Amino acid sequence: MGYFGTIYTDNLPHRAKTAYMYLRDRANKEGACWPGINRIASDLDMSRSTVKRALEDLIQNGYIEKELRYRGNGSYSSNLYTILK
């Protein structure tokens, strides 16, 4: 089962499992990726609010870490997600 072994056995909602697999697929060798909420929602055919809930589920259960990112001019950019499990 590889690195998905724990996500299948943990009692997470389907939305969180789907988002986790998506982030794992997009992550680099260090486990980091930075897709925007709109991109994730579009790619997974989910609403923005469902994606936000899924990401929060993953953060609360220790699967990912979220870091806010900003551009040089101070405006908001996409979040940096780091895979922890």
C-alpha positions in Angstrom: 0.0 0.0 0.0 3.0 2.3 0.3 2.6 5.8 1.7 -1.2 5.7 1.3 -1.6 2.9 3.9 -2.5 5.2 6.8 -4.9 7.4 4.9 -7.0 4.3 4.0 -7.2 3.1 7.6 -7.8 6.5 9.3 -11.3 7.7 9.7 -11.0 10.7 7.3 -13.8 12.0 5.0 -13.6 11.1 1.4 -12.9 14.7 0.5 -9.7 14.7 2.7 -8.5 11.4 1.2 -9.0 12.7 -2.3 -7.2 16.0 -1.5 -4.3 14.2 0.1 -3.8 12.0 -2.9 -3.9 15.1 -5.2 -1.3 16.9 -3.0 0.9 13.8 -2.9 0.8 13.6 -6.7 1.8 17.3 -7.1 4.4 17.4 -4.4 8.1 17.6 -5.1 10.9 15.4 -3.6 10.7 17.4 -0.3 7.0 16.9 -0.1 6.1 20.5 -0.9 3.5 21.8 -3.4 1.6 25.1 -3.8 -1.6 24.7 -5.9 -4.2 27.3 -5.4 -7.6 26.5 -3.9 -9.2 27.3 -7.3 -6.9 24.9 -9.1 -7.5 22.1 -6.6 -11.3 22.6 -6.8 -11.2 22.6 -10.6 -9.0 19.5 -10.9 -10.9 17.5 -8.3 -14.4 18.8 -9.4 -15.1 20.0 -5.9 -16.3 23.3 -4.6 -13.9 25.7 -3.0 -15.5 25.3 0.4 -15.2 21.5 0.2 -11.5 21.8 -0.7 -11.0 24.1 2.3 -12.7 21.7 4.6 -10.6 18.8 3.2 -7.4 20.7 3.7 -8.4 21.6 7.2 -9.2 17.9 7.9 -5.7 17.0 6.7 -4.0 19.7 8.8 -5.9 18.7 12.0 -5.0 15.0 11.5 -1.3 15.8 10.9 -1.1 14.8 7.2 -0.1 18.2 5.9 1.2 21.5 7.1 0.1 24.8 5.5 2.2 27.9 5.2 0.8 31.2 4.0 2.8 32.8 1.2 3.0 36.4 0.0 4.3 38.1 -3.1 7.1 40.7 -2.9 4.5 43.5 -3.0 2.7 42.0 0.1 -0.3 40.6 -1.8 -1.4 37.1 -1.0 -0.2 34.1 -3.0 -1.1 30.4 -3.0 -0.4 28.5 0.2 2.6 26.1 0.5 1.5 22.6 1.5 4.0 20.2 3.0 3.2 16.5 3.2 4.0 15.2 6.7 2.9 11.6 6.4 
